[in-house]
Amino acid sequence: MAEHRLRPTGSGKSFIACALGNQAARDGHSVRYQRLSRLLDELAMGRAKGKYARLLARLSKVRLLILDD
């Protein structure tokens, strides 16, 4: 079984994710880049305000969702 490890700060994870997202957008795909903590806050607020289903529907339309820490 392959062992998965998190890469250290400054190793280029976000840079590579942005490069992939940029290329996907150039190829005509919808892309959304968001920090995970902000997305979780947005989902919690949407749930509290009764907009959770609408938010999930909007997210489901995105072809590539990039979540960054």
For each residue, the residues with C-beta under 8 A, 3 or more apart:
1:
2:
3:
4:
5:
6:
7: 11 12 13
8: 11
9:
10:
11: 7 8
12: 7 15 16
13: 7 16 17 68
14: 17 18 68
15: 12 18 19
16: 12 13 19 20
17: 13 14 20 21 33 66 68
18: 14 15 21 22 33 66
19: 15 16 22 23
20: 16 17 23 24 64 66
21: 17 18 24 25 31 33 64 66
22: 18 19 25 26 31
23: 19 20 26 27
24: 20 21 27 29 31 63 64
25: 21 22 28 29 30 31
26: 22 23
27: 23 24
28: 25
29: 24 25 63 64
30: 25 61 62 63 64
31: 21 22 24 25 62 63 64 65 66
32: 59 62 64 65 66
33: 17 18 21 66 68
34: 38 39 65 66 67 68
35: 38 39 67 68 69
36: 39 40 67 68 69
37: 40 41 69
38: 34 35 41 42
39: 34 35 36 42 43 67
40: 36 37 43 44
41: 37 38 44 45
42: 38 39 45 46 55
43: 39 40 46 47 52 55
44: 40 41 47 48
45: 41 42 48 49
46: 42 43 49 51 52 54 55
47: 43 44 50 51 52
48: 44 45
49: 45 46
50: 47
51: 46 47 54 55
52: 43 46 47 55 56
53: 56 57
54: 46 51 57 58
55: 42 43 46 51 52 58 59
56: 52 53 59 60
57: 53 54 60 61
58: 54 55 61 62
59: 32 55 56 62 65
60: 56 57
61: 30 57 58
62: 30 31 32 58 59 65
63: 24 29 30 31
64: 20 21 24 29 30 31 32
65: 31 32 34 59 62
66: 17 18 20 21 31 32 33 34
67: 34 35 36 39
68: 13 14 17 33 34 35 36
69: 35 36 37
